Amino acid sequence: MVTLRLLMGVFGVTSILIMIFLGHIYLRSTEPYVYVLVLGSIVSLIFSVFSYLCVKRIIKSKSVEQFSCMPYAMTVLNCLLYTWYGLPFVTQNNLLISTVNGTGAMLEFIYVLVFIIYAPKKEKARILGVLVFVLSVITSVALVSMFGVPVKCRKLLCGLVAAIFCIVMYASPLSVMRLVIKTKSVEYMPFCLSLFVFLSGTSWFIYGLLGADPFVFVPNGLGSVLGMMQLVLYAIYREKDMKSKKTVEDAGSSMDIDPENPNQKKQQDST
């Protein structure tokens, strides 16, 4: 656990330094698309850091409970694909996308490792299988784009694959949304993560529109919609969740009162 916390600290400091650098670019630039790019990058980094809230709970309870690893694993794949997509020999003027997504991939990979450590044996095997799939996809894309297609087709290949798995990443919390509807509880869908899914998707959607890059604005536009759906669900079931907890607490309080002495609670409160 000390190693994990050390890594989290290193990547946390790295994220802060990158955000400071992005802020410097933001202040010196006059291009609208750069403003949106910097905003999207900062939101994405904050989104990755906020994911630690769920992971911290897993470490504390030493159990993955009802949390799903799939969103984290798909985020690793998405970040790796866009890291590759933003490299100069694939697309031009997208190096910042590579930097932000590379940092995000490392953070999310640490979170997946936490799931592997605390998941039941059967779940561990499934997570490892997903990781093998993630590595297989990024390796295949890298090799094919470098040696299997002409240089002019690299952007099309890498962008198409990245867009597909970006949609998969945004769709991966659907299982959590289904759990929220089923249990009428938002316990396993933190508000901050839902908010930053929406903000991140919206920021990158606008950036993709300004840069006329369909491989960025199409998947992130869908992500923005899915993020909004999560916020709507949170608004609906948060109130019901609070009412349910209040009912349970009230029931527990009433059980503590002696039926033969109904004024017991008042007497205790007065003392």
Secondary structure, 3 states (H helix, E strand, C coil): CHHHHHHHHHHHHHHHHHHHHHHHHHHHCCCHHHHHHHHHHHHHHHHHHHCHHHHHHHHHHCCCCCCCCHHHHHHHHHHHHHHHHCCCCCCCCCHHHHHHHHHHHHHHHHHHHHHHHHCCHHHHHHHHHHHHHHHHHHHHHHHHHHHHCCHHHHHHHHHHHHHHHHHHHHHCCHHHHHHHHHHCCCCCCCHHHHHHHHHHHHHHHHHHHHCCCHHHHHHHHHHHHHHHHHHHHHHHHHHHHHHHHHHHHHHHHHHCCCCCCCCHHHHHHHC
